[in-house]
Amino acid sequence: MRTILLGPQRFQVTAPAALRSLGVDGPVATINSGWEEREDVVEELDAALDGRAVHLRLHHRMEDVLAKDPTFAASALAFRDRHDDLLTSYRLRLHHALDGVYAVQRRAAAGHGRSFGAVDDAIEGLRAIDQWYLRTLRVLYEDMREVAPLESSGVIGWHRGEIEALLSRCAVLVMPGGHVGTLLRTLRLFAVEIPEAMPVIAWSAGAMALTERVVLFHDLGPEGASETEVHDAGLGRIKGFIALPHARRRLLLDDKARCSVFARRFMERHCVLLDDGVILEIDAEGALPAGARVLGLDGAIHEVQPR
């Protein structure tokens, strides 16, 4: 199983080099549904993939399902409303919990008495909130499937069959960025299963979708920092990682205290920085290559050492 994660492609295009490194001939399947309404604007992507691209057009197909299957469309709308309500509660809990984490962290750093493990315990509270959110989200998905079983939809079944046939004729899969929520929704809707033996090249939202847990972050947003939140479970093709695309443009990497909270909150996984120019091939055992940059529990950036 060969999986290559890239940094963003806007300023430094590394996809052609990654594709050549695979040494594989044949068509290249693309899933760029995260681009949403711009899904068919693929001239630059086609050029980067040497004219070998076969676009699966999952966003276009999802729009077709919504137009032709009223039962699914109504279920999807109800799910969106319930998910919005869940996100509101989740973000409210996170906001107050993170305020507490940063407050006890500052007090401990200033040396005002003993901390009694307050920072560690406060971070465990964050992890508990994340787990509550993911458990509740799974229930929402189960409820949606009960109301509108995807397997009973003729139009969804037709698209799934066509996608499976197209994918089976391709030698490589490429997953670019865009809106990671839309990308995950389309992958789930059409039950896309990536063959283990098929090489995959992914960047930005595509890289995030390949992990077990998708985490959203932006310390440098146009309206100020937005708190890091768990968005959803990913495909789980690569395990033990949190993918952090555009890390230098989206994280306050000089704020080691804040970065330490981030890394400790997700300490069971490597928090991997995917900045411009990065090319990381995950080995057959699922390990990061030497030189990969990760956030350490101390909030500093560390490089993975040779094994």
N, C-alpha and C positions, 0 to 999 in steps of 0.2 A: 504494500500500500504506500504510494508516494503522494505526499501532500506538500505543496509549496505555498507558503504565506508571503505576500508581498506588502511593501509599504504603499501608500496612496500613489496613484498613477497620474495625477494631474500635472505635476511639475517634473517628475522623473519617471519615465516609462521603462519599466523593467520586465513587463510581461513577455515581450518577444524573446529576451534572453532566457527567461524561465521556461518558456515553451521549447526553445531549442535544446535546453539542457536535458529535457526528458528523452530526446532522441526517438520520438514516436511519430510515425506517419499517420495520416488519416484525418477524418473530420474532427473538429473541436466543438463540442456542445457548449453553449453559453446559457447561463441563467442570470439575466440582468433585470429581473422584475422589480428590484429595488429602485430602478430608475423611473418606475411608474409610467406616467404618460409619455416620457421620453424613451421608452423601451425600444422603439424602432429607430432611434437616432444612433446608428451603429457604425458610421463610416470610420471613425477613429479606432473603434474596437476591431472592426474587420481588418484594418491595416495592421494593427498590432498582432493579430493572429494569422497573418500571412494569407488572408483570403480563405481560410479553412473553416470559418465559423458556421455552425448550424444553430440558429437562434430558436430556443424552445418557447419563447414568448409567453411566459407564465402569467404576466400581468394582463396581457390581452385576453388570454384564455379565461382568467378570473372574471374579467368584465363580461365576457360572453356568458359565463355561468350565471352571474348576477342578473343578466337580462333575460335568460331563458328558464331559470329555475326559481319560481317565486317562493317556494318553501325554503330553499336554502337562503335566498336573499333576505327573507324576513328573519330567519334564525341568525344570520350574520349581523343584521342591524341590532337585534336584541342583545347579542353578545357584545357588540361594540359599546352599547349603553351600559351594560353591566360592568364591562372592563373599565370604562371611564370612572364609574363609581368606585370600583376597587382601587384604581390608581390614586384617586383623590384621598382615600383613607390611608393607603400605603405611604403616599408622600407626606401627609400630615404627621403620621407616626415617625417617619424617617427624620423629618425636620426637627422635631423635638428631641428625638434620640441623639441625633448628631450634635445638636447644641450641647447636650449633656456630655457627650464624649469629648468635645473640644474644650469644654469648661474644666473638666477634671484633668485633662491632659495639660492644659495651661497651668493649673494649680500644681500638678506634680512637677512640671518643668521648672517652676519658680521656687520649688523647695519648701513650700508651705506645709510642713508637717508630713506625716506618713500618708501614703496614698492607699495602703491596704488593698492593692490590686484593683483599685477603682477603674483605671483605664481599661484593663483587660476585661473586667466584668461589663463595663459599658459597651465595649465592642461586641461582646457576646450578645448583648441586647440587640444590637444592629443585626447580627446574624440571625437571631430568632425572628425579627421582623421580616427579613428577606425570605426565610423559610415559610413563614405564615403566608406571605404574598404568593409564593410559588405554589403552595398547597391549594390555596383558594383559587388561583388561576387554573390549576388542573381541574378543579370541580366545575368551573365555568366551561371549560372545553368539553368535559364529559356531558354536561347538561345540553350543550349545543348539539353534540353528536346524537343524543337521544331524541331531540326534537326533529332534527333533519339528518338522518343517517346518510353519510356521503356515498356509501356503497349502493344506495337505492336510487341515486340520481343518474338518469341516462346520459345527460349532457356531461356530467363530471366523469362518468365512466368512459365516454368516448374520448375526452381529452386525455385522460390517464393512459388509455391504450396508445394513443398517438405519441404521447411524450415518451412512454416506455420504448416504443419502436424506434423513435429518433435517437434516443440515448443509447440504445443497444448497437447502433451503427457507428457510434463515435468512439474515438480512441482516448480523448482527454475531455475533462470538464473544466470550464472556466467560470468563476463566480465573481463578478465585480461588486462595486459598492452600491450606494444609494440608501434608501430607507430600509433599515434592517427589519422593522416590523412588517412591512409589505412583503419583503423577501421571504420571511418565515411563514407568513400566512399563505403565500402561493405554494411554497414547498409542502406545507401540510395539506392544503386543499387537494393537491394532485398526488399526494403520497409518493413524492419523488424519493427513490432509493438509489443512492450512488453505489455502484458495484465496488466492493472493497479493492479489487484489482485495478480499477480505473484511476489513473493519476488525476489529481485535482490541483488547479492553481486558483488562488482566491486572494482578494484584497478588500480592505475596508469592511463594509457590511458583510461581504461574502466570507471573509475570514472569521468575523464574529459568529456568523450562522453555523460554521463548522464545529464550534466548540460546544461544550455541555451547557454552559450558562452564559447568556448574553447580558452584558453590563453596559449601561449608558452612562456617559460622563461628559462634563464640559465645565471646567473651572473658568473658562475664558469666553463665555457666551456673550452675544451683543448686549444682553440685559444683565450681565453679571454672572456669577457662578451659579450653576444649577447642581444640586446635590446628586452624587452618584447613586444610581438605582439599578436594581436587577430588573431586566425587561422580560425575559422569558427563557425557557430552556431552548438550546440549540439542537443541531443534528447529532452531536456527540461523535463525529468522525475522529476528531482529535480530543484527547482527554487530558485533564489536569492543567488547562490553560485558561486564562482570561485574555482575550485579544484586545489590545488598546491601540487602534489605528489613530493616526494624527496626534500621537501622544504629546509631542512638543508644542503643538498648536492648541491643545485642549486641556492639558494638565498643568498645574502650577508645580512643575518639577523641582523648582528651587525651594518650595515649602516642604521641607522634609517631615515636619510634624503632620501635615495634612496627608502627604503621600504614605506615611507610616500607617495612619488609620486605614487608608485604602487597602494597602497590602495585607494588614493584619485582619481586616474584615474578610478578605478572600484568601486567607493564608493556606488553605488546602490546595490552592492552585497557583501556578506561576502567573504573574501579571506581566504579559509580554508586550514590549513597546514595538509598534510597527510604524516607524517613521519613514520619510522619503528615502528611497534607495534600498530599503531592507529586502533581502531575499533569504527566507528561512525554509529549508527543507526539513520536515519532520521525519525522523528515521523510522525504520520498520517497527521499533519498539515504542514509538510515540514520544521519543525524547527530543528536546531542543538541541540544535547544533551548537558547538562552541562559538562564542562570540555573540550569541543572542543576548539582547539587553532586557533585563527584568527589573521590576521594582522590588527592593528588598524590604524586609520587615522594619528596617531602620529608616525607611523612607528615601534611601539613596538608590541610585541606578547601579546595578551590578551586571557584569558579563558572565554568561555561563562558561565554565571552564571545561577544557577537554577531559573526556572520561578516561 
